[in-house]
């Protein structure tokens, strides 16, 4: 494994002009124009190494970080727990990562690309993990009860929002897919709580948590060094998925997410280096947050306009927002995200229920 020395703030790898714009608004600065490849490690700050593991999805990677500790390195997130990823980990641990022994693991949230390999790694390495309580319990529940979503009341939830029967079958069996991608959770963990601090080597990280994308996602701020491990809460070029799930059908994750972003503006300095869970590290946190909030409000405006023309169900609004063809897997994610916007607008009084004459609830733009 090769280790590349860090690019200092403002430095640019030859041949890659920066800054690079995220979407078409405020410019972000990227100290690394390209990500680590294969088994390469990049030192993004003194004692912090960045590498990637592959994902078999459209978003084809997850960023992992090693932070130098007193007795080794703390690993931030783990990748999937499937056989292929375990094989990659075995190769890394036996060779390229040998100079960087893992002493602890921090898992930011329960999604498989972040928590998936933690059970396997803990058995292999005999190390403890740190998580927030909600994320640890959510991952444990889903791993122990992967078929819990395949129940009559959950099927009725999808049907009343207009999702076709064959797509309902696809969505409610996703719990079994989660089981295949997660290697389990260790029986004990150390709880991370917002407002506390986590000491890693010479660094003191403030523990922040945020909802919307996940339930109690952990973020770590080294205020003295100007470093922010943001996990999936703020990404440079894509919007994190924000979804309503059948277990909390009236929930408002989009409202929670936007309030979390607004809180980050108040809490985290604008000039930090953001180390995200996907894509490239960047500078420009506050500008990116402004883009993300504007994106969601623009999406809401699209849906309001469609519901002003005629009442629409959640399923019908998928085609309003997502113009390209979607496969059944993508439709499931799109459904959850559209409903998050619908619930957000219902709470704000921008949409109202128009009736359910055929058993499918539809919404119209609020009058007045």
Buried (B, 14 or more C-beta within 10 A) or exposed (E): BEBBEBBEEEEBEEEEEBBBEBBEEBEBBBBBBEBBEEBBBBBBBEBBBBBBBBBEEEEEBBBBBBBBBEEBBBBBBBBBBBEEBBEBBEEBBEEBBEEBBBBBBBBBBBBBBBBBBBBBBBEBBEBEBBBBEBBBBBBBBBBEEBEEBBEEEBBEBBBBBBBEEEBBEBBBBBBEEBBBBBBBBBEEBEEBEEEEEBEBBEBBBBBBBBBBBBBBBBBBBBBEBBBBBBBBBBBBBBBBBBBBBBEEBEBBBBBBBBBBBEEBBEEBEEEBBBBBBBBBBBBBBBBBBBBBBEEBEEBBEEBBEBBBEEBBBBBBBBBBBBEEEBEEBBBBBBBBBBBBBBBBBBEEEBBBEBEBEEEBBBBBBBEE
